[in-house]
Amino acid sequence: MVGQKIDGIKVSNAVKEILKSAVEELNSDGVLPCLATILVGDNPASATYVKNKHNACEKVGIKTKDHKLSADTTQEELDKIIDNLNNDKEVHGILVQLPLPKQL
């Protein structure tokens, strides 16, 4: 079986253009898509991942809301933030970045 070479950058750019068009269509309907992110602790790899998500959202016109919490955040505190974001009419998606501290 012969493999097929795929240009990942070309595919990525095509997907971003599709998303950008979809976001523009939502905007014309009065919807500003928004992704909320929650980062608990100071894991550098996780921080980079969340930063890259924010950058990707910005490129296609998606608003972001960033929540950075200390490593000693309790389950109750995290649940309250998630509940508030679930009830926020401006938020359309929530990303809770893993890994979480052991108490969560």
Backbone as a ProteinNet text record, in pm:
[ID]
protein_1_A
[PRIMARY]
MVGQKIDGIKVSNAVKEILKSAVEELNSDGVLPCLATILVGDNPASATYVKNKHNACEKVGIKTKDHKLSADTTQEELDKIIDNLNNDKEVHGILVQLPLPKQL
[TERTIARY]
84.6	0	89.2	58.1	135.8	67.2	145.9	92.2	77.4	-2.4	-21.8	30.3	116.6	172.6	68.7	50.4	-45.4	31.9	1.7	63.3	-17	33.3	-38.2	-64.9	29.3	10.6	-101.3	-102.9	-207.6	-345.6	-355.2	-481.9	-523.5	-428.2	-456.4	-508.2	-444.3	-487.2	-626.2	-655.6	-788.2	-895.8	-867	-962.4	-983.7	-876.3	-887.7	-973.2	-960.6	-1042.9	-1190.3	-1218.2	-1356.4	-1412	-1331.1	-1375.5	-1397.7	-1306.9	-1319.3	-1449.9	-1483	-1608.7	-1729.5	-1721.1	-1831.3	-1849.7	-1739	-1746.1	-1806	-1766.5	-1822.2	-1972.4	-2016.7	-2159.3	-2232.8	-2174.1	-2234.6	-2240.4	-2133.3	-2130.6	-2242.8	-2268	-2374.6	-2512.1	-2521.9	-2646.5	-2649.5	-2548.3	-2544.8	-2480.5	-2409.4	-2344.5	-2193.6	-2131.1	-1985.2	-1936.1	-1888.2	-1843.7	-1735.6	-1742.5	-1649	-1608.7	-1477	-1422.3	-1363.8	-1408.8	-1350.7	-1249.2	-1133.5	-1031.8	-1005	-978.1	-944.2	-813.2	-714.7	-583.5	-558.3	-542.6	-518.6	-373.3	-298.8	-158.5	-67	60	160.9	240.3	174.1	238.9	274.3	403.5	443.4	386.7	381.1	327.4	178.5	106.3	-36.5	-58.9	23.7	13	37	133.7	162.2	44.7	-13.8	-127.7	-244.2	-274.4	-384.8	-354.8	-231.5	-191.8	-211.7	-173.6	-191.2	-338.3	-423	-567.5	-620.3	-575	-616.7	-571.7	-448.3	-397	-476.9	-508.7	-586	-726.2	-786.4	-918.8	-913.9	-814	-800.6	-790.3	-717.9	-697.9	-826.6	-922.9	-1048.6	-1164.3	-1136.4	-1238.9	-1319.9	-1271.1	-1341.3	-1287.9	-1378.3	-1342.6	-1300.2	-1210.9	-1170.8	-1183.7	-1209	-1208.8	-1113.9	-1010.9	-904.2	-919.9	-910.8	-916.5	-794.5	-705.2	-585.1	-600.8	-595.2	-617.5	-492	-476.6	-359.7	-370.5	-256.8	-251.1	-327	-352.2	-424.8	-575.2	-625.1	-768.3	-845.2	-957	-1039.2	-1138	-1191.2	-1292.7	-1414.2	-1451.4	-1566.1	-1543.2	-1422	-1390.5	-1394.3	-1338.3	-1338.8	-1481.7	-1561	-1700	-1778.5	-1753.3	-1824.3	-1790.6	-1663.7	-1624.2	-1689.1	-1687.6	-1750.3	-1900.1	-1966.5	-2109.8	-2135.5	-2053.2	-2069.9	-2051.4	-1952.6	-1930.9	-2044.8	-2098.4	-2212.9	-2334	-2346.3	-2459.9	-2432.8	-2312.6	-2275.6	-2320.5	-2418.5	-2474.8	-2372.3	-2262	-2159.2	-2062.2	-2060.2	-1964.8	-2030.4	-1961.1	-2013.4	-1936.6	-1819.5	-1740.2	-1646.6	-1618.5	-1529.5	-1421.8	-1296.4	-1182.9	-1119.1	-1127.1	-1055.9	-929	-815.4	-688.2	-639.2	-600.6	-541.2	-389.7	-314.6	-360.1	-404.4	-490.9	-535.5	-455.8	-441.3	-376.1	-450.2	-380.4	-433.7	-563	-584.6	-704.3	-830	-811.7	-927.6	-964
-117.4	0	123.8	217.5	340	450	520.4	630	756.2	847.3	975.1	1085.2	1167.7	1277.7	1390.1	1437.7	1545.2	1665.9	1780.9	1906.5	1960.3	1937.1	1975.5	2124.3	2205.5	2351.6	2394.2	2335.3	2368	2328.8	2211.1	2164.9	2255.5	2287.4	2374.1	2510.3	2568	2699.5	2693.3	2584.1	2567.5	2557.8	2482.8	2469.6	2605	2680.2	2812.3	2906.7	2899	2983.1	2945.3	2815.8	2770	2821.2	2809.4	2857.4	3007.8	3080.2	3225.9	3265.1	3197.2	3224.3	3191.1	3079.8	3041.1	3143.4	3192.8	3293.7	3423.1	3462.2	3582.6	3568.9	3449.5	3425.9	3435.5	3378	3390.6	3536.6	3611.2	3753	3828.9	3796.1	3864.9	3833	3722.2	3685.5	3736.4	3816.8	3874.9	3786.7	3682.6	3591.1	3609.7	3637.2	3646	3522.8	3420.7	3298.3	3327.6	3255.1	3277.6	3144.6	3127.2	3010.7	3056.5	2997	3023.9	2913.7	2954.2	2857.1	2866.9	2751.5	2745	2668.4	2734.6	2673.9	2676.4	2558.6	2548.6	2508.3	2591.4	2561.7	2629.5	2589.3	2658.4	2563.2	2462.2	2369.3	2443.5	2457.2	2535.6	2482.5	2350.3	2293.3	2325.6	2318	2349.8	2498.1	2583	2727	2757.9	2689.9	2709.1	2662.4	2548.8	2495.7	2595.1	2648.8	2743.2	2871.2	2918.6	3038.4	3015.2	2898	2866.6	2859.9	2811.7	2810.1	2953	3041	3181.3	3244.7	3217.8	3272.5	3221.1	3091.9	3033.3	3094	3113.6	3175.5	3317.4	3391.8	3529.8	3536.1	3442.8	3443	3420.8	3350.4	3325	3409.6	3495.6	3587.6	3539	3437.3	3386.9	3459.4	3511.8	3579	3473.5	3511.3	3419.4	3486.8	3405.2	3449	3354.9	3411.9	3333.9	3333.2	3214.8	3200.4	3121.4	3187.2	3122.4	3110.8	2988.8	2962.8	2903.8	2927.1	2874.5	2723	2660.1	2514.1	2462.6	2549.2	2505.2	2533.8	2560.6	2582.3	2458.4	2480.3	2367.9	2325.8	2204.5	2155.8	2247.9	2295.5	2385.6	2515.3	2571.2	2694.5	2671.2	2559.7	2528.5	2506.5	2431.9	2406.9	2537.4	2632.2	2760.1	2837	2837.3	2905.9	2839.2	2706.9	2635	2663.6	2662.2	2694.3	2835.1	2931.7	3069.5	3078.7	3007.4	3009.5	2940.6	2831.3	2763.8	2855.3	2945.5	3038.1	3169.2	3187.7	3309.9	3296	3375.9	3367	3399.8	3466.8	3501.9	3386.9	3286.2	3175.5	3058.1	3008.9	2898.4	2768.3	2776.7	2657	2681.3	2574.8	2583.2	2476.8	2518.6	2426.6	2426.7	2313.7	2297.3	2220.5	2288.5	2230.2	2124.9	2011.9	1904.8	1910.9	1857.1	1787.6	1886	1837	1914.2	1868.6	1956	1914.1	1795.5	1722	1597	1614.4	1731.2	1750.4	1771.3	1784.3	1808.2	1684
0	0	0	-85.4	-98.3	-18.4	61.1	139.3	55.8	108.2	40.9	132.2	78.7	155.2	166.8	288.8	314.9	364.4	307.7	350.3	468.8	590	711.7	721.8	678.9	684.8	590.2	470.8	374	427.6	486.3	543.1	659	746.2	860.2	815.3	716.3	665.9	603.8	534.9	474.9	583.2	688	798.9	866.3	886.7	949	865.1	733.1	645.5	655.6	663.6	680.6	813.1	920	1051.3	1051.3	987.7	981.9	912.5	804.9	734.1	821.5	892.7	981.3	1092.9	1148.6	1254.4	1199.2	1078.6	1016.9	995.8	956.4	938.9	1072.4	1176.7	1309.9	1353.3	1326.9	1362.5	1293.1	1167	1093.1	1151	1222.7	1291	1435.2	1472.1	1605.7	1711.5	1669.9	1764.2	1755.8	1870.4	1877.5	1953.5	1881.1	1947.9	2052.2	2163.1	2273	2335.5	2352.5	2421.9	2554.6	2663.8	2795.5	2825.5	2876	2914.5	3063.6	3123.2	3265.1	3277.2	3333.4	3357	3506.5	3565.3	3709	3730.7	3802.7	3830.2	3730.2	3734.6	3654.1	3564.8	3510.3	3419.4	3289.7	3257.3	3139.6	3008	2992.6	2868.8	2855.1	2965.7	2963.3	2933.5	2992.2	2966.6	2818.9	2759.3	2616.7	2532.4	2567.2	2493.2	2497.1	2615.3	2629.4	2550.7	2559.2	2483.4	2333.7	2285.4	2143.7	2104.5	2194.3	2167.7	2155.6	2244.4	2237.9	2106.5	2065.5	1939.8	1820.7	1820.8	1711.5	1705.6	1821.1	1825.9	1770.7	1811.1	1764.5	1612	1552.9	1407	1329.1	1388.5	1317.4	1371.3	1469.1	1518.3	1636	1705.4	1823.3	1947	2027	2152.4	2255.2	2345.8	2452.6	2587.9	2687.9	2827.7	2901	2960.6	3022.1	3173.8	3233	3378.9	3422.8	3495.3	3547.8	3698.6	3748.5	3890.5	3953.6	4081.7	4151.9	4168	4189.3	4202.1	4323.8	4421.6	4541.1	4533.6	4415.4	4395.4	4440.4	4506.8	4553.7	4445.2	4461.6	4368.2	4369.3	4486.4	4499.1	4420.5	4430.4	4356.6	4206.1	4161.3	4018.7	3969.6	4045	4007.3	3995.5	4086.2	4082.7	3954.2	3916.4	3792.8	3672	3668.8	3557.1	3552.5	3667.5	3672.6	3619.9	3663	3615.7	3464.3	3412.2	3267	3193.2	3250.7	3188.9	3180.7	3275.2	3278.6	3206.3	3157.2	3084.9	2939.3	2899.1	2763.7	2655.5	2691.4	2593.4	2566.5	2652.5	2640.3	2567.8	2463.8	2383.8	2403.6	2466.2	2491.6	2608.9	2682.4	2798.6	2783.6	2795.6	2792.7	2931.4	3000.6	3127.3	3093.5	3104	3061.9	3160.9	3106.8	3185.9	3173.1	3264.6	3384.7	3492.8	3580	3696.3	3817.9	3917.4	4041.6	4104.9	4188.2	4244.2	4323.3	4384.8	4466.7	4381.6	4251.3	4164.3	4084.2
[MASK]
++++++++++++++++++++++++++++++++++++++++++++++++++++++++++++++++++++++++++++++++++++++++++++++++++++++++

